Amino acid sequence: MSIKGAILGDILGSQYEFNRPKNLDWENVPLLKESKAAFTDDTVMTLAIKKAIIDNEAANTDATANAEKNANNDNAIIDNKDLVKTMVEVGRRYPNSGYGGRFYNWIKGRNPEPYNSWGNGSAMRVSFVGEYYDDFDMMQKMAAKTAEVSHNHPEGIKGAVVTATCIWMARCGKSKQDIYDYVLSEYPKDDYEYSIAYSLDEIRQRYEWNESCQGSVPAAMRCLYEADNYEEFIRNIYSLPCDSDTFGAIAGSVAEELFGGFGDIDAEGIIKDYLTDDLYEIYSA
């Protein structure tokens, strides 16, 4: 399941989100230092969205609806209020998991409303949508919906839709080049500073920590493009002074699908060790 790759990417990436040494030997550093790693808000919100979608399906489904869930079935469209309710309920259990300031206020507020954000939070939490929906239009519609409840700036919505679409493409057997071409069409070189068109060698020379969708999604997908397995993908993330847990969550689920798993990495063991019991219950449902 694609969210495994996103959660693992969040945990592994968390080690260097804020305290990355300038001279980090990213090619050889241990992939996991237990004392430094943790799940973050990326995982919490990823699982909140999964729970909201699954609960909505359970509340509305019957045999016919279940068979048609990916064929423009209206029952599969979750109400914004239900989505927000679950995100708030799950999010409030983990107030210290690294939310950005405005999103923390959104979680804690009495009446959470969209606040025109283009932050990468919309892209890091969308992986279950790309995993769950087979129908292309439904997948993109749901990806936009999970963004717009808070991150309703066009770039915030785009970040979620592009991320979910890349997951969907990988699931459907599209190649790494196909995914690259799609991301390039959404983030062309002339318009985006960190377009996927730029090599990691080019990006490393000038990348600065960036929490926007437009500064995160194409660069995270470049980390994927220049990898041949999940570990190489993670090490490419380590090579940048970036929002590394979120890069891992954004492209980790694509990497899982594209590379057919995690190689020698004990993904299931790491996730089970780091998640709390209630988050693991949502993850494994």
Secondary structure as GFF3:
##gff-version 3
##sequence-region A 1 285
A	DSSP	alpha_helix	2	13	.	.	.	ID=ss1
A	DSSP	three_ten_helix	14	16	.	.	.	ID=ss2
A	DSSP	alpha_helix	41	60	.	.	.	ID=ss3
A	DSSP	alpha_helix	63	67	.	.	.	ID=ss4
A	DSSP	three_ten_helix	74	76	.	.	.	ID=ss5
A	DSSP	alpha_helix	80	92	.	.	.	ID=ss6
A	DSSP	alpha_helix	101	108	.	.	.	ID=ss7
A	DSSP	alpha_helix	121	124	.	.	.	ID=ss8
A	DSSP	alpha_helix	127	132	.	.	.	ID=ss9
A	DSSP	alpha_helix	136	148	.	.	.	ID=ss10
A	DSSP	alpha_helix	154	171	.	.	.	ID=ss11
A	DSSP	alpha_helix	176	186	.	.	.	ID=ss12
A	DSSP	alpha_helix	200	204	.	.	.	ID=ss13
A	DSSP	alpha_helix	213	225	.	.	.	ID=ss14
A	DSSP	alpha_helix	230	238	.	.	.	ID=ss15
A	DSSP	alpha_helix	244	259	.	.	.	ID=ss16
A	DSSP	alpha_helix	267	274	.	.	.	ID=ss17
A	DSSP	alpha_helix	277	284	.	.	.	ID=ss18
###
